[in-house]
């Protein structure tokens, strides 16, 4: 039995397609897919990015541009803007015209050595030292391209690649919200970068590492956009892009770039006719390598590291390793909120997924029938549980009520995180954390898969496991809960199912 995330019913396997059955929180039954019923996310943290960006960019009445110290719009009518990791109602706001003037002045002072220093004022806020985001990042990158074209008319100047690649990267970061015209712009910019790089190969006897890196990044971004078109031709074209991306990364010894390129390449090949399916474990291994490499190189606070960690956590969830995914994403959300603030896009992304993952659902017995509820908390030392529901199809939270039921009258749903207690025959499992697997209809016991990989899955009475509303901090000492009296009877096979 698993819960359909659209109709919120616990249904047997034959009600799902094989593909949907493998999913976690986002699975939908065949009926919901047929009627195009969307996944229920009404309780999730709002993810309307346009609203979030507007909130971040709205200064208070006394906010001033940190560059010109002027309040309100500039001479051209452009308002104060902010979209970085600065916080508070007045810090970090600036007119985009002032930001451009500031960046151009910094570029005039550039010593001609490190190209990262040349990009820096267009890419990072001078106050919080974190990257610009969303529309502000795209607008500044566009201004950067214009400045380089005006200042350095020679098209074979490598600085053109720096500006164009930054523009590509800002568009990639907004991929889910780009309009068709902007997607075409991605292809046009990528073609320009690759054309310039090819010309530069003829100019330099030994191609600078930075130019090869620009090629690698461009092929990666172009390949991902082409892949998302979803046609046989686009999959084949994406394969070519990812192969060239991998080769370029190999030429400069970029370990994480090679790993990512191989991952995307495997996905693209699997979509081509006759391609072999990619193992989720293979993908997990590569994403873990990328995340750990970025932790080592950039530190765990860097946005590139956090982004790789979020991708790794989301794939863990798809691989039915929800405990690991929840632990990792919780850690990443805390770091992102502390370093980049609660309104940063990475913080919002992590928090929105956690909002879904940390909801706990149970089946409640009422008049010999079982109904789906959301479990909220335990009371009376675990003898009672506060639940909210019943959850209708489709879910209507306004019609649901919260009340308390006896713990013996609830059953955990599939994938619920639990902690074992009161086990006399297997006392070594008391205090161990795991997630609920399938119900053994012959015994009425649930199979629990433990977080400790040294422990084999075990059949456990529902009265000997407690739902975890928050995962305990990982530590070596066992967490042992007070014993709760197990019910004397188990539900019949039909009721339990």
BELSUL-V123402 format. One line per field, one symbol per residue. ss: DSSP state (a for helix, b for strand, c for the rest). psi: psi as a letter, one per 20 degrees, with the letter a starting at -180 (. if undefined). burial: 1 if it has 16 or more other ideal C-beta (glycine too) atoms within 10 Angstrom, else 0. Layout:
ss: ???
psi: ???
burial: ???
This chain:
ss: cbbccccccbbcaaaccaaaaccccccccaaaaaccccccccccccccaaaaaaaaacccccccccccccccccccccccbccccccccccccbcaaaaaaaaaaaaaccccccaaaaaaaaabccccccbccaaaaaaaaaaaaaaaaaacccccccaaaaaaaaaaaaaaccaaaccaaaaaaaaaaaaaaaaaaaaaaaacccccaaaaaaaaaaaaaaaaaaaccccaaaaaaaaaaaaaaaaaaaaaccaaaaaaaaaaaaaaaaaccccccccaaaaaaaaaaaaaaaaaaaccccaaaaaaaaaaaaaaaacccaaaaaaaaaaaaaaaaaaaccccaaaaaaaaaaaaaccbbbbbbbccbbbbbbbbbbbccccbbbbbbcccccccaaacbbbbbbaaabbbccccbbbbccccccaaacccbbbbbbbbccccbbbbbbcccccccbbbcaaabbbcccccccccccccccccccccccccaaaac
psi: pqppigikqoqrhiiqrhghhirdijqqrhghghjlprppkhiqppkohhggggghiorrhjqqpigijqqaqahjjprqqpmcjqrriiqiqqqhhhhggggggghhjpijfohhhhhgiihqpigikrqqrchgggghhghggggghghnhoijpihhhgghhggghhhhikhijqqhhhhhhghggghgghgghhhhhhhphopqhhhhgggggghgggghgghihkrgghgghhggghghgggghhhjknghhgggghghgggghhiqpjqqqpphhggggghhggghghgggiqiiqhhggghhgggghhgghjkmhgggggghgghgggggggirijqhhgggghhghhghjppqqpppoljqpqprppgrqrlkiiqpprpbqororpnhhiqqprpqphijqpqrqjpprpqqjohhmhiipiqqaqpbqpohhijqppppqhoiipqqqppqhijqppohppqpprhqqopqqqppqqhqqqrghgh.
burial: 11111111111000110001001110111011000010111000000010011001101000101100000001000001111111000101111111110111001000000010011111111101011111111111111110110000000001111111111111111100010000001100110111011001000000100111111111111111111000000110111011111101100101011111111111111010000001000011011111101110000001101111111111111111111011111101101110111011111111111101100111111000011111100100010110101110001000000000101111111111111111100000111111111010000111011110000001111111111100000000000010010000011000010
